[in-house]
Amino acid sequence: MIIDSLHNAKKYYSLHANFKKAFEFVNQNDISQLEEGVIEITDGLKVIVIAGQGTTKEESIKGFECHDKNIDIQIVVKGPETYAWKPREKCISPNGDYNDEKDVRFFHDKPDMFFQLQEKQFTILFPEDVHAAMIGDGQLKKLVFKVKI
């Protein structure tokens, strides 16, 4: 997992070929004005624009998840937003089977920690990062880039 601000995004371009494209998309668009939905950027890279009411920690961790085929870059547009996190290697209680079509695996495990991101901050969540999000008060808006491994 990586946590940083958009100001430092260039540091991560070399981690994956599509990271640079994802952050360039952010720089070339007024992200506060993007409509909810999915935008296909290029092969192996899309962004999901999500807006909604923040939820409680207890409600959010019902969707404690990780992915096998994608890396998430989650950018807070309107927040703050709190995240739950635990390393996948420590998760021992699956919540159902892996859904290949949606690339998601859920767990009943409790998070090891919570962290909060402010507007224009991001987290990069790799397949080994089990996470839950949208924790907060009021309206939240975020971008979730799906970067195919």
The 8 nearest C-alpha neighbors of each residue, nearest first, counted from 0:
[[1, 124, 123, 125, 128, 2, 122, 127],
 [0, 2, 123, 122, 3, 124, 121, 125],
 [3, 1, 122, 121, 123, 0, 4, 120],
 [2, 4, 121, 120, 122, 1, 7, 5],
 [5, 3, 120, 6, 7, 121, 119, 8],
 [4, 6, 8, 7, 119, 120, 3, 121],
 [5, 7, 4, 8, 9, 3, 119, 120],
 [8, 6, 5, 9, 4, 10, 3, 11],
 [7, 9, 5, 10, 11, 6, 4, 22],
 [10, 8, 11, 12, 7, 19, 6, 22],
 [9, 11, 8, 12, 7, 13, 14, 6],
 [10, 12, 9, 13, 14, 8, 18, 19],
 [13, 11, 19, 18, 9, 14, 10, 15],
 [12, 14, 11, 15, 16, 10, 18, 19],
 [15, 13, 11, 12, 16, 18, 17, 10],
 [16, 14, 18, 17, 13, 12, 19, 11],
 [15, 17, 18, 19, 13, 14, 12, 20],
 [18, 16, 20, 19, 15, 21, 146, 44],
 [19, 17, 21, 12, 20, 15, 16, 22],
 [18, 20, 12, 22, 17, 21, 23, 16],
 [21, 19, 23, 17, 18, 22, 24, 16],
 [22, 20, 18, 24, 19, 23, 17, 25],
 [21, 23, 25, 24, 19, 20, 18, 26],
 [24, 22, 26, 20, 25, 21, 19, 27],
 [23, 25, 21, 27, 22, 26, 20, 28],
 [26, 24, 22, 23, 28, 27, 30, 21],
 [25, 27, 23, 24, 28, 22, 29, 30],
 [28, 26, 24, 25, 23, 29, 22, 30],
 [29, 27, 25, 30, 26, 24, 33, 32],
 [28, 30, 31, 32, 33, 27, 25, 26],
 [29, 31, 33, 32, 28, 25, 76, 142],
 [30, 32, 29, 33, 76, 77, 140, 28],
 [33, 31, 30, 29, 34, 28, 35, 76],
 [34, 32, 30, 31, 35, 29, 48, 28],
 [33, 35, 36, 32, 48, 49, 31, 50],
 [36, 34, 48, 49, 50, 33, 37, 47],
 [35, 37, 48, 47, 34, 38, 49, 46],
 [36, 38, 47, 46, 48, 39, 45, 35],
 [37, 39, 46, 45, 40, 47, 36, 48],
 [40, 38, 45, 41, 37, 44, 46, 42],
 [41, 39, 45, 44, 38, 42, 46, 21],
 [42, 40, 44, 39, 43, 45, 20, 17],
 [41, 43, 44, 40, 39, 45, 147, 17],
 [42, 44, 147, 146, 41, 45, 17, 145],
 [45, 43, 146, 41, 42, 40, 145, 147],
 [46, 44, 39, 40, 145, 38, 144, 47],
 [45, 47, 144, 38, 143, 37, 145, 142],
 [46, 48, 37, 143, 36, 142, 49, 144],
 [49, 47, 35, 142, 36, 141, 37, 46],
 [48, 50, 141, 35, 140, 47, 142, 51],
 [51, 49, 140, 139, 141, 35, 48, 138],
 [52, 50, 139, 138, 53, 140, 49, 133],
 [51, 53, 138, 137, 139, 54, 50, 136],
 [52, 54, 135, 136, 134, 133, 137, 138],
 [53, 55, 134, 135, 133, 58, 59, 52],
 [54, 56, 58, 57, 134, 59, 135, 53],
 [57, 55, 59, 58, 134, 60, 54, 83],
 [56, 58, 55, 59, 60, 61, 54, 134],
 [57, 59, 55, 56, 61, 60, 54, 62],
 [58, 60, 56, 61, 57, 62, 131, 55],
 [61, 59, 63, 62, 131, 57, 58, 56],
 [60, 62, 59, 58, 63, 57, 107, 131],
 [61, 63, 60, 59, 64, 131, 105, 106],
 [64, 62, 60, 131, 130, 105, 106, 61],
 [65, 63, 105, 129, 130, 104, 62, 106],
 [64, 66, 129, 104, 103, 126, 128, 130],
 [65, 67, 103, 126, 102, 69, 68, 104],
 [66, 68, 126, 69, 102, 65, 103, 104],
 [69, 67, 148, 147, 66, 102, 70, 126],
 [70, 68, 147, 146, 148, 145, 66, 67],
 [69, 71, 125, 146, 124, 145, 126, 147],
 [72, 70, 124, 145, 144, 123, 73, 143],
 [71, 73, 123, 144, 143, 122, 124, 74],
 [72, 74, 143, 122, 121, 142, 71, 144],
 [75, 73, 121, 142, 141, 120, 76, 119],
 [74, 76, 141, 118, 119, 77, 120, 78],
 [75, 77, 141, 140, 118, 119, 31, 74],
 [78, 76, 140, 139, 118, 75, 79, 141],
 [79, 77, 80, 139, 118, 117, 75, 76],
 [78, 80, 117, 116, 118, 77, 115, 81],
 [81, 79, 78, 116, 135, 115, 134, 133],
 [80, 82, 115, 134, 114, 135, 132, 116],
 [83, 81, 132, 114, 113, 131, 115, 134],
 [82, 84, 113, 131, 130, 110, 112, 132],
 [85, 83, 130, 110, 112, 129, 111, 113],
 [84, 86, 111, 110, 129, 87, 128, 130],
 [87, 85, 128, 88, 89, 127, 129, 84],
 [86, 88, 127, 90, 89, 129, 128, 85],
 [87, 89, 86, 90, 127, 91, 85, 128],
 [88, 90, 87, 86, 91, 85, 108, 111],
 [91, 89, 87, 88, 108, 92, 86, 106],
 [90, 92, 89, 93, 108, 106, 88, 107],
 [91, 93, 107, 106, 108, 90, 94, 105],
 [94, 92, 106, 95, 107, 105, 91, 96],
 [93, 95, 106, 105, 107, 92, 96, 104],
 [96, 94, 93, 105, 97, 104, 106, 98],
 [97, 95, 98, 104, 94, 93, 105, 103],
 [96, 98, 104, 103, 99, 95, 102, 105],
 [99, 97, 103, 102, 101, 100, 96, 104],
 [98, 100, 102, 101, 97, 103, 67, 104],
 [99, 101, 98, 102, 103, 97, 68, 104],
 [102, 100, 103, 99, 98, 97, 66, 104],
 [103, 101, 99, 66, 98, 100, 67, 68],
 [104, 102, 66, 98, 101, 65, 97, 64],
 [103, 105, 97, 65, 64, 66, 98, 96],
 [106, 104, 64, 94, 63, 93, 62, 103],
 [105, 107, 93, 94, 108, 63, 92, 64],
 [106, 108, 92, 94, 93, 109, 105, 63],
 [109, 107, 106, 92, 90, 110, 91, 93],
 [108, 110, 111, 107, 60, 85, 63, 90],
 [111, 109, 85, 84, 112, 83, 108, 113],
 [112, 110, 85, 84, 109, 113, 83, 86],
 [111, 113, 110, 84, 83, 114, 85, 82],
 [112, 114, 83, 82, 84, 81, 115, 111],
 [115, 113, 82, 81, 83, 112, 116, 84],
 [114, 116, 81, 80, 82, 79, 117, 113],
 [117, 115, 80, 79, 120, 81, 118, 75],
 [116, 118, 79, 120, 78, 119, 75, 80],
 [117, 119, 75, 76, 120, 77, 78, 79],
 [120, 118, 75, 5, 4, 76, 117, 74],
 [121, 119, 4, 118, 117, 3, 5, 116],
 [122, 120, 74, 73, 3, 2, 4, 75],
 [121, 123, 2, 1, 73, 72, 124, 3],
 [122, 124, 72, 1, 0, 71, 73, 125],
 [123, 125, 0, 71, 128, 70, 122, 72],
 [124, 126, 70, 127, 128, 0, 123, 71],
 [127, 125, 66, 67, 128, 65, 70, 124],
 [126, 128, 87, 125, 86, 129, 65, 88],
 [129, 127, 86, 125, 126, 124, 87, 130],
 [130, 128, 65, 64, 85, 87, 84, 86],
 [129, 131, 84, 83, 63, 64, 128, 65],
 [132, 130, 63, 83, 60, 82, 59, 62],
 [131, 133, 82, 134, 81, 59, 83, 130],
 [134, 132, 53, 80, 54, 135, 81, 59],
 [135, 133, 54, 81, 53, 132, 55, 80],
 [136, 134, 53, 80, 54, 81, 133, 55],
 [135, 137, 53, 138, 54, 52, 134, 139],
 [136, 138, 52, 53, 139, 135, 51, 78],
 [137, 139, 52, 51, 53, 136, 140, 50],
 [140, 138, 77, 78, 51, 50, 53, 52],
 [139, 141, 50, 77, 76, 49, 75, 51],
 [142, 140, 75, 76, 49, 74, 48, 50],
 [141, 143, 48, 74, 73, 47, 144, 49],
 [144, 142, 73, 47, 46, 72, 71, 145],
 [143, 145, 46, 72, 71, 45, 146, 47],
 [146, 144, 71, 45, 44, 69, 70, 46],
 [145, 147, 44, 70, 69, 43, 144, 148],
 [148, 146, 69, 43, 68, 145, 44, 70],
 [147, 69, 68, 146, 70, 43, 15, 67]]
